[in-house]
């Protein structure tokens, strides 16, 4: 299976033409009273207000399959639908342009109505150490869309801002060296074509911020006003026992219009990262204070005061920590890499995102799926009261079956979470009491997605499940897609989108792909 451990819990969201699409995971602030297609806000709760979505469909018979289109050969990025376009990261296993051959990271942009390719971002692999850009992985991070701007982190751990229209309206700056950027260092430059992406700005986190990339990036960029927050993907080296960047930041803040770095965390997280940094931040207002919640690769959850103003030129602010919470207080804190491959003891890691609901933070974490102990938990953390300099209170802890890479989702007082022990869980949001558990027969790298009274979930075996959002277990559908699913489902315009390793499916009531053929 290799080291394909980053992306996994990927999530995404949708916008309408009146919405500011925030967070690659799908939370939206609406500037007008337009419907919210995917997500509630920047709290990272993966709930959509979409209606009339199918519970029954079958890719083999074509039932309720509107269409499917080929991607690469490995796809770990959740599809994002915004402004009449579909954005999805993949690899170059099925090249769309003969001049771009070989292993690459790719971000594809399709027309939502016609599925025509509008443009693609081609990113060469990093040279040398494969652990800094794992082969065939492609671009695993979901895109974050705001208006005509596309924010993402590439397979080379570059924070990028693209023009959503591609080169159709010219090569806009300040970045204008797309020719060299899309070409491997050892090969001649590949000329630009009409289907190439337009990069507005780019920031190389390895070269410019001193991070040490590991495996591949999974970052859902969080937008807050004029700023974006980015988890860096810094981690261990190829031995999995050494931190080459002990001073590297785990969380960065940029000006979204210019790409200028304006702030970073300085909590000394890097030396205690067990594997890498794959949890993206969330944001909310607690006791009148806007906070950014971030789960470090050291198993510690941090609350930082949100940035209020930009920095003077050449100055990088330090994010102010309000509190921190030890997700696994019984786990070791020193010489943690001696526990590599130990399935009984070791530190915890957090892959999914901290999900905020009212004054509570819901977080799933535990032993690293590839290198750590089996134990994993879903925890509820109470954020009420003045916590500056202190630590919030754990309200309850629910044991999971084995490892977890998903973000929990909450609806109607119920929390749904899937784990790598092949289980789907439904628990009470107030008490952590289990209502039901289902054996789903496979590991899960995606997160549950809730819409229209249903929970949608794809698995690494290719099985897909649909449950009712109820205290009583109701399986509405179980269907086989034929290849692994890493990405979380998204929904827009009465359609759900499911990405397998090599195809993107649009699923809608009352249509049949077979009938259309």
Buried (B, 14 or more C-beta within 10 A) or exposed (E): EEBBBBBBBBBBBBBBEEBBBBBBBBBBBBEEEEBBBBBBBBBBBBBBEBEEBBBEBBBEEBBBBBBBBEBBBBBBBBBBBBBEBBBBBBBBBEBBBEEBEEBBBBBBBBEBEEBEBBBBBBBBBBEEEBBBBBBBBBBBBBBBBBEEBBBBBBBBBBBBBBBBBBBEEEBBEEBEEBEEBBBBEEEEEBEBEEBBBBBBBBBBBBEEBBBBBBBBBBBBBBBBEBBBBBBBBBBBBEEBEEBBBBEBBBBBBBBBEBBBBBBBBBBEBBEBBBBBBBBBBBBBEBEEBBBBBBBBBBBBBBBBBBBEEBBEEEEBBEBEBBBBBBBBEEBBEEEBBEBBEBBEBBBBBBBBBBBBBEBBBBBBBBBBBBBBBBBBBBBBBBBEEEBEEEEBEBBBEBBBBBBBBBBBBBBEEBBBBBBBBBBBBBBBBEEBEEBBBBEBEBBBBBBBBBBBBBBBBBBBBBBBBBBBBBBEEBEBBEBEBBBBBBBBBBBBBBBBBBBBBBBBBBBBBEBBBEEEE
